[in-house]
Amino acid sequence: MPNFEVLTADKHSDVRVDEGKLAKTFANFHLVNVEIKEAVQASSEYPLFFSKVSNQQRWTISALCGFAPKENVFETQGTWLAHVTPLSLRTLPFTLSFESDPTTPETLLDMDSPAVAKNNTGKDSGDALFLSSGRPTAYLDNKQKLLKERVDAMQQTASLLSELAELALIQPTDLLIEYADKTQQRVGGLAMLNEERLQQLSPGTLSALNRKGVLSVLFNILGSVFQINRVIRLHNTKFPTRLISNVKFEISKP
């Protein structure tokens, strides 16, 4: 579990972050949030699904990076194999908290991240967070800009996915994983784009989606399903004792 602390110059002046160790953190996520603005690029790497945000009712876009919790097949021995890294990973080990002030969020740092060197350890490796004056370093300033970019992107994604849900374009789907030893595993909690429903939309609705730049994104999300084969190959390489022979998609029962 993350151990977040509110980031301050007084408390974290001697903390450094080693970006080269972040892949070890990525390994803990089998679903990775992808924002609508990066979905086209992400579709070239990952199979994209929809999933519900934890403890909320809104939908988000998720890249499927593994078939079980804490199993990310794009990470191996500290190396990140993907060429596209979503904002939700690039902002780590930081996040924003809006609990104290909805308009001025606090920056939080995960002190238990493998990339964080604390207590004066690893002082010669990684990027410092603060200058001697207490001002943010260029590294931290860039991270905070990424955090702000992600917040804006999340708001855009939430708005557009709410519209897609109203159009009944989000269809809950189970993954049926078939292992080489003939056993099966059903994975729920995901959803796919309802292609049949998309084709049935009125010309006016399709035109409106196109003007918003959403239609091309939806087609890329549809096509990304074939990336499931890549995830299977990477899984079988990383977990040779649990070889997967096939993954099927089944519409979830209401």
Solvent accessible surface area in square Angstrom, and as a share of the most:
residue,aa,sasa,rsa
1,M,211,0.94
2,P,76,0.48
3,N,66,0.34
4,F,81,0.34
5,E,46,0.21
6,V,65,0.37
7,L,20,0.10
8,T,58,0.34
9,A,29,0.22
10,D,139,0.72
11,K,126,0.53
12,H,1,0.00
13,S,65,0.42
14,D,46,0.24
15,V,4,0.02
16,R,69,0.25
17,V,0,0.00
18,D,36,0.19
19,E,76,0.34
20,G,61,0.59
21,K,91,0.38
22,L,6,0.03
23,A,8,0.06
24,K,106,0.45
25,T,12,0.07
26,F,14,0.06
27,A,19,0.15
28,N,73,0.37
29,F,77,0.32
30,H,40,0.18
31,L,54,0.27
32,V,5,0.03
33,N,48,0.25
34,V,0,0.00
35,E,4,0.02
36,I,8,0.04
37,K,113,0.48
38,E,21,0.09
39,A,0,0.00
40,V,69,0.39
41,Q,115,0.51
42,A,1,0.01
43,S,11,0.07
44,S,73,0.47
45,E,8,0.03
46,Y,1,0.00
47,P,0,0.00
48,L,8,0.04
49,F,2,0.01
50,F,0,0.00
51,S,10,0.07
52,K,89,0.38
53,V,28,0.16
54,S,89,0.57
55,N,161,0.83
56,Q,87,0.38
57,Q,150,0.66
58,R,74,0.27
59,W,45,0.16
60,T,7,0.04
61,I,0,0.00
62,S,1,0.01
63,A,0,0.00
64,L,3,0.01
65,C,1,0.00
66,G,0,0.00
67,F,7,0.03
68,A,21,0.16
69,P,101,0.63
70,K,143,0.60
71,E,31,0.14
72,N,0,0.00
73,V,2,0.01
74,F,0,0.00
75,E,14,0.06
76,T,47,0.28
77,Q,183,0.81
78,G,23,0.22
79,T,75,0.43
80,W,45,0.16
81,L,61,0.30
82,A,10,0.08
83,H,167,0.74
84,V,17,0.10
85,T,32,0.19
86,P,1,0.01
87,L,2,0.01
88,S,14,0.09
89,L,4,0.02
90,R,97,0.35
91,T,2,0.01
92,L,25,0.12
93,P,1,0.01
94,F,2,0.01
95,T,38,0.22
96,L,36,0.18
97,S,18,0.12
98,F,83,0.35
99,E,165,0.74
100,S,85,0.55
101,D,54,0.28
102,P,106,0.67
103,T,118,0.68
104,T,88,0.51
105,P,43,0.27
106,E,60,0.27
107,T,18,0.11
108,L,28,0.14
109,L,0,0.00
110,D,15,0.08
111,M,14,0.06
112,D,83,0.43
113,S,6,0.04
114,P,62,0.39
115,A,2,0.01
116,V,13,0.08
117,A,20,0.16
118,K,67,0.29
119,N,119,0.61
120,N,95,0.49
121,T,82,0.48
122,G,38,0.37
123,K,103,0.44
124,D,148,0.77
125,S,51,0.33
126,G,31,0.29
127,D,56,0.29
128,A,29,0.23
129,L,0,0.00
130,F,25,0.10
131,L,97,0.48
132,S,131,0.84
133,S,84,0.54
134,G,30,0.29
135,R,163,0.60
136,P,53,0.34
137,T,17,0.10
138,A,90,0.69
139,Y,37,0.14
140,L,0,0.00
141,D,58,0.30
142,N,81,0.42
143,K,6,0.03
144,Q,59,0.26
145,K,131,0.55
146,L,26,0.13
147,L,7,0.04
148,K,118,0.50
149,E,62,0.28
150,R,40,0.15
151,V,26,0.15
152,D,66,0.34
153,A,3,0.02
154,M,55,0.24
155,Q,118,0.52
156,Q,89,0.40
157,T,1,0.01
158,A,26,0.20
159,S,72,0.46
160,L,25,0.12
161,L,1,0.00
162,S,58,0.38
163,E,46,0.21
164,L,1,0.01
165,A,41,0.32
166,E,142,0.64
167,L,37,0.18
168,A,55,0.43
169,L,0,0.00
170,I,21,0.11
171,Q,45,0.20
172,P,68,0.43
173,T,3,0.02
174,D,21,0.11
175,L,0,0.00
176,L,21,0.10
177,I,0,0.00
178,E,35,0.15
179,Y,26,0.10
180,A,56,0.43
181,D,101,0.52
182,K,181,0.77
183,T,73,0.43
184,Q,108,0.48
185,Q,66,0.30
186,R,130,0.47
187,V,29,0.17
188,G,45,0.43
189,G,65,0.63
190,L,7,0.04
191,A,0,0.00
192,M,39,0.18
193,L,10,0.05
194,N,32,0.16
195,E,89,0.40
196,E,117,0.53
197,R,86,0.31
198,L,4,0.02
199,Q,130,0.58
200,Q,113,0.50
201,L,14,0.07
202,S,58,0.37
203,P,116,0.73
204,G,51,0.49
205,T,38,0.22
206,L,50,0.25
207,S,48,0.31
208,A,27,0.21
209,L,1,0.00
210,N,92,0.47
211,R,182,0.66
212,K,111,0.47
213,G,41,0.39
214,V,2,0.01
215,L,25,0.12
216,S,63,0.40
217,V,14,0.08
218,L,0,0.00
219,F,112,0.47
220,N,51,0.26
221,I,7,0.03
222,L,37,0.18
223,G,38,0.36
224,S,2,0.01
225,V,26,0.15
226,F,151,0.63
227,Q,45,0.20
228,I,11,0.06
229,N,74,0.38
230,R,56,0.20
231,V,0,0.00
232,I,19,0.10
233,R,151,0.55
234,L,32,0.16
235,H,1,0.00
236,N,37,0.19
237,T,112,0.65
238,K,64,0.27
239,F,42,0.17
240,P,85,0.54
241,T,129,0.75
242,R,86,0.31
243,L,79,0.39
244,I,6,0.03
245,S,74,0.48
246,N,60,0.31
247,V,12,0.07
248,K,92,0.39
249,F,70,0.29
250,E,63,0.28
251,I,118,0.60
252,S,30,0.19
253,K,186,0.79
254,P,180,1.13
